[in-house]
Amino acid sequence: MIPYSRSVDEERLTGGNTHAEVMRVGNTVRRPIGSWTPAVHTLLEHLASVGYDGAPNLLGLDEQGREILSFVPGTVVWPDHFSLVQTDEALGQVSASIRGYHAAVANFPFDRFAWSDRGADPEGPSEVLCHNDLAPWNLVRGDTDGWTFIDWDLAAPGRFAWDLAWALLSFIPLMPHSTLTDSETRHRVAVFRGGYGTALPDDVLTVAAERCAYEAERIERHGRDGIEPYARLLAEGHAAVWRSAEARVAAKQPHWQSALA
């Protein structure tokens, strides 16, 4: 990769919980690296090579050892612009992009690499290389249309249902803050399924509750140990939100299940 010189004109990008030092430099984004970085860089290069346009481009490393990605001009959907995905057309487009990603990595040899365990499926078989954080806070609506998922650091092998459950939780949404009726929720799940192009896994709602429990447990465990950002997330009540989401999804599953087929 080509090293890039440091620029004094750096703008801190806000909104993420994982990294506090994500910076914009011109038309690029600079991010800290980790043990998972070589795997993620190979993934991004693969996605570009097969024509998947829903991810930023990898540009190299700078002299500080930060990765350099293309900056995606546009609007981050969460928290202030969720209306961008509230129409059926937009939700279907986002779901189609997720299906496009899953198709793009169908033959990617992910078992050759070391991935992050921070959002990885702890139970299921390695069916697909999951993004693991397909959510509005990682989705940019481009200035010239199109959708781009950012923050690929959590990618790791897992179940299709593990990846799709997170998307349903956040894009439908299935979370406690949702004001949708059961009928409206089923409609949006059906629209998502239509955009994805195939029936969703039968157990995706069960796995959605599982993901909520996993997220709550992770925040509680690491937060009690004083590990950031989990200590802050625990203090802010995020674990309680995920526990509430787990209970809601489990209770509502019988009312929503019919929308999956």
N, C-alpha and C positions, 0 to 999 in steps of 0.2 A: 504494500500500500504506500501511497505518497504521503509523506509528512507535510502538515500544513503549519505555517508560522502563526504564532499567537497574535491576535489583534487586541489593541487596547479598547476598541469599541465593542464592548460586550454588554448584552442586555439579559438579565436574569429572567428566565421563563418560570411562571408560577403555575400552580394547579396540581402538581404531583405529590405523592406521599413517599415515594421511594428515594428520590434524589433531590437534595436541596440545591445542588450546583449544576442545574441544566441551564446552559447559556445559549443565547442566539448571537451569532457573529455574522453579520451580513445575511447572505442567503443560506447559511448553514446553522446547524445546531450542534453544540459540543456537550458531550455527556461523559460522566465517569465510567470506567470499565470495571469488569469483575472477572471471576473465573469462567463465567458463562459467555464472555464476550466473543471468543473465537467461534463458538458454535452459532451465536446469533449473527455474526458477520457472514458466516458461510450461508446461513439461511437467507439473509437479505440479498446476497449475491445470487443465490438460486432463484429467488422470487423475481428479481430483475431479469434473469436470463430466460425465464419462461413467460415473461410478459405480464406478470401480475402487477397491477398498478395501484393496489391498495396499501402499499407500504412505502416509507421514505427510501431514498437511495443512499447506500453506503459510499462515503467519499474518502475514508482513510482515518488516520490518527494525526493529531497535532503534536507539537513539541512538548506539551504537558502530558501526553499519553492519553488524552481524551479521544473518544471516537467522534468522528465528524459525519453527520447525516445531513441530507438536504432538508432545508426548512420548507415546510408545506404552508404556503399562504392560504389563509382561510379562517374559519370560525370553529373553535372547539365547542362541541355540542353541549357539554356539561360544565358548569351548572346553569348557565344563564340562557342557553339557546336550545333547550330540549325540544322546543317547538319545531326545530328543523327535521326531527324524525317522527313527528306525530302524525303525519299524513300516511296513508296506505302506500302511496308511491315511494316515499322516502324509506319507509321501513322495509319494503320489498327490495329496494336497491341495496340497503345495508346488508340484509340477509343474503342477497345474491353475492355481494362482495365476500362475505364470510364463506359461502360455498366455494367461491372462486379460490380463496386461500386454501381451503381444505383439499380442493382438487390439485392445486399447484404443488402441494407437498406430498401427494399420494405416493410418489416414488422417491422421496427424499430420504437418504440414509441416516435418519436421526440417531440411530443407535450407536453411531461412531463417535458421538460428541458428548461432552459434559455440559449439562444444562442446569439452570437454576432450580432449586427446590422450593422457592418461596411461594409459588402458586401451583406447584405440580400436583397432579392427581395422585393421592397417596394409596389408592385402593385398586383402581382398574387396570386393565391391560393397555399396552401401548398401541392403540389403534390409529392414532394420528399425532402429528406434532401440533399440540395446542398452543395458541397464542396465550391463553390463560387469563387475559384481561380485556376481552372484547366487550367494551363498554363505552358509554357516551363520553366519559372523561378521557378516553384515548381515541376519539374519533374527530377528525377534522373534515368539515365541509369546505371543499376548495373554492377559491374565489371564482374559478371558471367551471364550477360544478365538479362532480366526482367526490368520492369519499376515500379518506386515507386513515388507516389505523396506525397509531404511533405507539412507542414504548413496547418494544419486543423483548425486553430483558427477561420477562417471566416465561418465555417459551419453553416448553418441555413436553415430552411424550405423555399421552394419556388417552382417556376415552373421548369419543365424539361427544357423548352426553355431558362430559365435564366442561368442555369448551362451550357447547351450545347452551348449557344451563345458565352460565354466567351472562351470556348475551340475552337470554329471555328475562332473567332477573332485572337487568338494567335497561333494556330497550322496550320491553312491553309497557311498563315495568310490572314485576310481580312483588315489588317491595312494599313495606307497610305504608309508605307515603302515597301510594297509588290511590287515586280516586275513581278508578275504573270499576264499573259493575262487572259481575261475572260474565255477562254476555259480551261486554266490550272487551274484556280480557281475552275471551275465547276468540273473538274476531281478530284481535291483533296477533295472537299466536298463530291463527290460520294464515294471516297475511305473511307473517314471518316464514312459516312453513312453505307457502307458495313461492316466496322469493328464493328460499333455499333449494327448492326444486324437487325434494324428496320428502317422504314422511320423516318426521323427527324421531329420535330413539324413544321407544315406549316408556323408558324409565327416566326421561330427561327431567321430569318434575320431581321425582324422587331424588335424583342427583342434585337438583337445584336446592332442595332442602339440605342435602348433605354438604353442598358447597357453603351454604350459609353457616352451618354448624362448624365446619372446618375454619372458616374465616373468623368466627367469633372465638373459637378455641385458640387460634394462633395469636390473635390480639391479646386475649387474656393471659396466655402463657408468657409471651415475650414482653408484654406490657408490665406484668408483675416483676419480671426480671430487670426492668428498667431499660430495655433495648428499644432504641428509636428506629422507626417512627411509631412503634407499637405502644410505647408508654404514653405518648401524646394521644394516639387514637383511643386508647383505653380511657384516659382522662376525659376525652371529649364525648364518650358514650357510644363509640362505634360498635363495640362488642355487643352492647345491649340491643342496638339496631339489628345486627345480624341474628341474634337470638330471636328477636321478634319476627324477623323475616322467615327464619326456619319454621317457627310455629305457624305462621300465616300460610306458607306454601304447603305445608303438610295438611293443614285443615282444608285448604281450597282445592287440593289436587283432584278430588272426585268431581268438582264442578268444572275444572279446566281440561281434564284429560281428553275429552272427546275432540278437542281442537288439534290434536297431534297427528292424527292419521291422514 
